[in-house]
Amino acid sequence: MNIIEGFKKLPNRISESLKRFPISLLYSVLTVCLLIYINHNEFLFRDDGDLYSRIAMILALGIPLSLSIYVFFETKDNVKKSIEILGHIFTPIILIGYYFLLLNEIDYVSGTRYTAYMIAFFIIFSFIPYIKRKHNYELYVIRLFSRFIVTYVYSVVLYLGLAAILTTINLLFNADIPGKIFADIAFVVAGIFAPAFFLADIPKKGDKITIRSFPKVLKVLLEYIVLPLISIYTIILYVYFGKIIITSQLPQNIIGNLVLWYSIIMTIVLFFIYPLKGQSKWINNFIKIFPKAIIPLIGMMFWAVALRINAYGITEDRYFVIAVGIWVTGVMIYYSLKKDIRNIWVTISLALIIIISVTGPISAYSVSKWSQNNRFEKLLKSNNMLTDSLDINPNENVSEDVQREVSSIIRYFLNYHSLDDIRFLSDGFDLREMEDVFGFDLKEDHMYPYQNRNYFNHILEDERIISIEDYDYFTFYTTYEPQSAKIFGGDYSVKYSSSNDEIVIKNNDNEIYTKNINDIARKIHKDSSNKDILDMNDMKFTDQNNDIKVQILFKNINGNNTNSNENIEIERVEFFVFIKIK
């Protein structure tokens, strides 16, 4: 099907999708509408942005969940309509429960867990129709994959065409169409058009898929390009690991990535080429040899990760590497021992691994917190920093390495979880108490120097209505504003330079007012009492001389004061300037 024919059939395809998956498309439409609403209401990110973003995430999660319910009932015969309706009523109940139990806020844990569930639900959607079938599951997935690629191409063409039309209107008619409209179009194309177009090609229960439907382009790509490249890469890995064994030198943070992505790609390739088994001696040998060949390489990866865990404990990243490694190892053993392969078990096991990795007491988060706490306790005990009553005993004489290790654990909990999750620390522990509690300050990670910044971000509580009755002119600046002067009142100009952080007002060539913006921002931060949201009075600075009256109202101030409150670094500001000529 070429692109022109595809667009001609577009109305019929969308109609077919609406008839077959109406609730799934409803979730998609609601998600897009909410994203557009957020896009046009910037103030939400200051007030309720997190709330609306979480609602959008929940609605998006309803798409794969409802699709799974649809294809599940399609596999059943003579299902009562009332049962199917109950199934779809159960979906929003699950989503509401997920919202309140697992998505109270958007952070590392909730974000990675959400991504994992989203992937797992789409995988479940792919294998439900073939749970009771023994053959052609790979061809079904390949059909879905190829239709996804086609949908992507159509969506890109559609978006680029619409964007080009709007850009042309802007250029020819000075229409000043805002950039947010382009984002709206992207949301509609990706969130409504693409799903409707894609779902129209989902095979139905009675559709037969045979090896003849295997895309020729994909067959050539796999057999003559991908398989030789993987073979060469495998040889290189074996040579490299042979060098490691001879030199007894294990490079840091390289082996895991080298083998992890290689093993994932290998598993996907084996999955895709399995239907071609028997059609080529080269493919037959690949399927027979490479699952066995990859196992020693995965063993090397486990060895490298084990060394890191022994030194620094388990973190989420290492947990996920281990989980994927266990899954790939199981798949390769299955390929090596089983003659009649059912690849549906590969995807079922993947979905289970994903769900287990982010759920319950053996999830990545629970295991990582347990491991880092054990590491923390071991460090304290070995350096006489833990009393018999399990209180922390400050010790300023411990080595620099110990101080860095303790600091890295605290940074880990600060960045990924909460300081309240650290054993032996009192509730409400603050980084400013480091020296009092441990005897030394939080040490900077030489590899990641910005992770331990004492970051601050002050936001104006509400700038939607601002009185300008006492001033003649006003303008708006940010740190990244162009440096050209703005002319007003005929002979006057105002210029903000982010290179020296100064705002300068001139009458012709005579400088009548100058002020360092960052000096004002630092004073506001000092007076902020560590509050993020500040009202208009707290974010305002007023000054005047014989020629002019100036008021500077900050919309946003952010930066860090890692070392002390006397060493404040301003990184970005947004502010209004109000001017009255005397």
N, C-alpha and C positions, 0 to 999 in steps of 0.2 A: 504494500500500500504506500503510494507516494504521499507527500505532504498535502498537495492540492486535493486529492481524493479523500484524505483523512478529514480535512476541514469541511468538505462537502457533507460528509456523513456525521459531522459533529453533533447536530441536533438529535439525530436518532440515537447516537451513542450516549449522550447525556440523559435522554429519556429512558433508555434501557437501564442505566445505572440507578436512576431515581426509582424505578419500579422494583429493582432487585435489592438495593441497599439504601432505602430512604433515610433510616435513622443514622446510619454512618455518615451520610452526606449532610444530614442536619447538624451533627456534631462539628463537621468540618466548616459549615457555613457560620455557625455560632462562634467558632474559634476565630475565623477571619474577621467577623464583625467586631469582636472584642479587641483584636489586634489593631484594627483600623481606629477604633475609639481611643485606644491608648496612644496610638500614633498622633492623634489630633488633640490630645489633652496632656501636654507635658507636665502640668501640675500634679498629675496622678503619681508621678514618680517621687514627688516630695511628700504627698499625703498618703494615698492608697495604692500607689503603683505596685507594691508587692502583692497586695490583695488581688488586683485585677490580673496580674501576671500569673498568679497561682491558679486563678479560675480558668484562664486560657489554657494553662498546662493540663488541667483536669479535663477540660472539654476535648483537647487534642488526644488525650489518653483514651477517651471514649471511642475514638475511631477504630483502632485495631481491636478493642474489646467487643464492640458491636459487630464488626466484621466477622470475628471468630464465632459469635453466636449465630449469625446468619448462615455461615457455611456449615456449622454444626447441624442446624435443623435441616439444611438441604441434604445431608447424608441420611436422614431418617425418612422412613416411609409412613404416610398417614398420620402425621403429627397434628394434633388438634391446634387450631389457631390460638386458642386461649393459652395453651402451654407456651407457644412461641411468644405471645404477648407478655406473659409472665417473665420469660427469659430476658426480654428487652427492658422490662420494668426493673429487673434485678441489676441491670447495668448501672443506672444512676445511683442506686443504693451503694454499690461497690465504689463508685467514684466519689460520692460524698464521704464515705468512710475513709477512703484514701486521703482525701483533702484534709480532714480533721486529725487523722492519726499519723500520717506520714509526710504531710506537706504544710506543716505549720509555718514554715519560713523557707526561703530559698537560700540554701547554702551548699557547701560541698557535698554533704551527706545526702540531702534531699535531692540535689541535682543529679548526682550519679545514680542514685536509686531509681529516680524517675526515668532516666535514660535507659537503665537496664530493663525496667518493666516494659517500657515502650518497645524495645527490641524484642524482648521475650514474647510479648503479645503478637507482634507481627510474625515471629517464627511459628507460634502456635497456630495463627491464622493459615500459615502455609501448609502445615501438615495435617490439620483436622480432616480434610476431605479424603486423605489417603491412609488413615489409621487402619482400616480394614482391608485395604488393597495391597497386593504384594508387588505390583509392578508399575513402572513408569512414573514414580514419584519425582525422580530427578528431572524427567521431561516436563512435568507440571511446573516445577520450580523454575526451570529454564524458560518456560513460557511466560511466567510472571516476570522474570528478570528481563527478558527481551522486551516485553510490553512496557516495563518501567523505563527502559532506555528510550523507547519510542516516545513515550509520554513526556520524558524530559526534553527531548528534541523539539517536540511540538510546543511545549510550554515556553522554552527559550525563544523560539521563533515568534510566538504570539506576543510575549512580553517585549521583545526587541522592536517588533512592529508598532505596538501601542506606544512605547517610549519614544520611538522615532517620530511618530505623529505629534505627540505633545511637545517634543523638542522643536519641531518645525514650526508649530503654532507659536511657541514662545519667541522664536527667532524672527518670524515674519510679521507677527501682529503685536509684539511686546505684551503678550497676554499675562506674563508673570505668573505662570502656573507653578505653584510651590512644589518643592521636592517631595513633600509628604504625599502628594498625589501619585508620584512614581512608586513610592513604597506601598501605597494602597493597591495599585495595580499588581505589584509583585505578590502581595498577600492573596488577592483574588485569583490570580493565575495559578499560584502554587497551592493554594488551599481549597479552591473550588473547582476550577477548570481541570487541573491535573488529576485529582482524585476521581472526578466524574469520568474523565477520559480513560483512566487506567482501569477502573472497576468494570467498565463495559466489556473488557476482554478477559475477565476472570472466567475460566472454564466452568461450565455447569456440570451437574452430576452425570448426565448422559453423554457428555462430550468424550470422545475417544482421542487419546493422544498417543501417537506411535513415533517410532524412531525417525520416520520420514519428516516429522515436524521439527527435527533438530536443525537449528539454523546453520546453513553452510558456512556463513562467515565465522561464526563462533567455532565450528569444527576446525576450520583451517587455522584460525588464531590459536586454538589450544594445541593442536597436533604439531604444527610446524613453527610456532613462535614461542608459546608459553612453555611447553614441555622441554624443548632444548635449553631455554634460558634457565629453567629450574634445575636442569641437570648440571649445567655449568656452575650455577650458584652453589649446588650441593658439593661439587668437587672442590670449589674454593673454600667452603666452610671446613671440609675435612682437612685440607692442607693447612688452613689457619689453626685449627684445633690441634693438628699434629705439631705445629710450631709451639703452641702453648705448652703441650706436654713436654717437649724437648727442653724449652727454656725455663719451664716451671714459673712463668710469669703470667698472671691472670689480669688482663686489663679491666678497669672498673667501668661499670655501666654500659658496656658494649655488647657483651655476649647475649644478655637477655633480649635486647632489641633485635640483634642479628637473627637469632633463632625464633623468637616469638612470632614476628611478622612472617618469616619464612614458613613456619609450621602452619600458621593460619591460612596463608595463600595456598600452600600445598594441600590442605584439607579441602578447600573450596575447589581446587582444580581436580582433585580425585573425585569429588562429588559430581562435578560437571562432566567429566570424561567417562564415568562408569557406564552410561548407556551405550558408549561406543566400543565397549569391550567386545572383542571378537571380530571387529571390523579392521583391525590393524595390529600387526605383530608388535610394532613399536609401542602402541597404547597398552597392549596386553602385558608387555614386559615392564612398562612403567608402573602399572597398577600392582604388579607382582613384586617388584623390587623396592620401589621407593618407600612404601610404608615401613618396611624393615630398616631401610637405610636412614630414615629420619630419627629413629628411636635413640641411637647413641648421641645424636646432636641435641636432642631434647634433654638427655641425661646430663650433658655438659651444661646446658642452661640451668637445670636444677642445682647443679654443683655451684655455679656462679651465684645464683640467688641465695643458696644456703649460706654461703660465706658472708653475704651482705646481711642476712638475717641474724647470723651469729654475732656480727659486729654491731648492728644497729637496730635489731628487732624487726618485727613485722609491721609494715605499713599497708595502706590500702593498695598502693601500686604494686607492691611485692605480692600481696595476697592475690590480686587479679592475675598476675603473671603465673603464679603457681596454679590457680584454678584453670586458666586456659591451658597450661602445660599438662595438667592431669587429664583434661578433656581430650586434647590432641593425642596424648599417649594412648588413652583408651580407644580412640578411633583408629589409630594406626595398628594397635594390637588386634582389633576387630577385623581390619582389612587383611592383616597378615594371617589370621587363623581361620576366618570364615570364608567358605567358598561362595555360598549364595548370600551376597550382601543385600541388606535392606537399608538403604540410606536414610530412611525415615527415622531410624534409631539415632542417627548422627544428629539430626536437628532436634529430636525430642530430648536427647541428653544435653544438648547445648542450652535449650530453654530451661531445663532443670538446674544446670550449673549456674546460669545467669540469675535465676530467682533465688537459689540458695545463697549465692554470693552477696546478695544485698538484703537478705531477710533473716531475722531471728538471731539466736545466740551464737551461731557459727558464721555469721556474715562477716564481710571484710571489716566493717566498722567495729563490731564487738571484739573480734579477734585482735585487730590492730590496737585498740585501746588497752586490752588485756596485756598484750605483748609490750607495749611502750610503758605501761605502768610497772610491769615486772622489771624492765630494764631500769626504770627510774628508781625503784626500790633497791635494786642491786647496787646501783651507783651510790646511793645515799649510805647504805650499810657498809660498803667497802671503803668509804671515806669518812666513817664516823660522823655522819650527818643525820643519823636517825636514832632517837633515844629509845629506851625500852618502852616508853609509853606511846611510841610511834609519832612523836613530834619531831619536826625538822630542827636540827641543831646547826646554826650558821657556822660556816667554816671558810674564812677568807683565805686560808693557806693552801687549799686544794690546788692541784696543778691546773694549768691553762686548758689542757685537754679535757679534764673532768668538767671544768666550767663550761666549755663549749658543748660537751655532751648533754649536760643538764639543760643548758639553754636550748639545744636543738629539740629536746623532748618537749619543753614548754612551748617552743614555737610550733611544734607539730600539733599539739592540742589547741593552741590559739588559732591556727590556720584551718584545721580540719574539724575540730570538735568544739570543746569548751574547756576553759581552765578549771571549771568545777569538776571535770571528769578525772582530774589528776588526784591520785591517792595522796593522803597526808597533807594536802593543802587545805586551808580553811576556805569556806564558802566566800565568794566575793573577792578572792585574791586578785590583786592588781599588779601589773608589771612594775609599777613604781615602788612596790614593796620588796622587790628582788633582793636588794642589798640587806634589808632588815631580816628577811626570812632565810636567805641562803648565805649571806656574807659577801656576795659579789653581784655586780650588775649583769643584766642579760647580755650575753656575748653575741657579737655579730657573726653570722655564718659567712665564712670567706667565699663560699661557693654561691650563696644566695644573699647578698648584702642587704637586699631590700625587704626581706621577709619579716624582720623584726622592727620595722619602722613603727613609731607611735603615730599612726596616721590620724588626721582629723579632717572633717568635712562639715562646714557650717553652711546651712541653707536658710534662705529667707523664708519665713513662715508663710507669707502670702503677699505676692506682688501684683496680683491681678487688678487691684484698684490702688493707684498711687496718686496722691494729691500733688499738683504742680502749681497751685495758685500763687505761691510766693516767688515763682521763678519765671523767667522769660523763655528759656530754652532747655532742652535736655537731649542726651544721646546715650548710647549703650556701648560698652566695650567688654572684650574678653582678652585673656592672655594672648590668644592667637589672632587678634584683630590686626588687619593691615595697618601699617604705620603712617599712612597718609593723613594730613591734617583735614579736619572738617570745618568748613567755613560757615559762619552764622552772623547775623546782624550786620552784614555788609563788610565791615573791616576786622571782624573778630575771627579767631580760629582756635580750635582745641585739638590737641594731639596727645595720644597715649602711646608711649614707647615701652614695649615689654622688655627691650634690651637693658634699659636702666630703671624700669618700673616707675617711670615718672609720667604724670599728666601735666601738660604745659598749655596755658591759655595766653594768647597774644592779641594785642590790638595793633594791627598792621605788623611791624617788625618788633614792637616793644613787648617784652615779656611782662605780663601783669600778674601772673599767678603760676606757681609750680608746687607740686606736692608728690612725695613718694608714696605710691599706692600700697606697696607691700608693708611700709611702716604702719599705715593705718590698719591693714589687715592683721598684722601681728598683735597690735593693741587689742583689736576686737577679739582675737583668739584668747589672749591672756584674760580678758574680762568675761569670757563665755561660760566659765564654770563647767567646761567639758560638755556642754550641750550641743547637739547636732542642729536642732531646729531653733533659730533665733528670730525674735520678732523685729519689726521695722526699727524700733528705737535702738536695739542692740547692734543692728547692722548698718547704722547710719553715722556719717561723719559730716559735720557742718563747719565751714570756715569762711572768713571774709577779710577783705582789706579795703582800702579807700576806693578801689576801682570796681570791685566785683564781689559777689557773694556766691559761694559754691557749696553744694551739698552732694556728697557721694554716698550712694545707697548700694550696698553689696547684695547681689543675688546669690552668689556662691563663693566660698573661700575654702580651698583645701590645701593641704601640705602635711608636714610632719615635724614633730619636735622630739626626735628619738633620744637625743642626748640630754636635753634639759629644756625647761620652759623659757630659758633665756637664749636658746639657740633654735629659733623657730624658722623653718624653711617654708616659704610660700611657693607652691607649685603652680596653682592656677586660680584665677579670680574672674568673676563676672560682675560688672557693676554698672549702675546708672550714674550719669553726671548731670546735675541740675545747676543751671547758671542764671544769675540775675545781674544785669549790668546796672551799676549805680549812676 
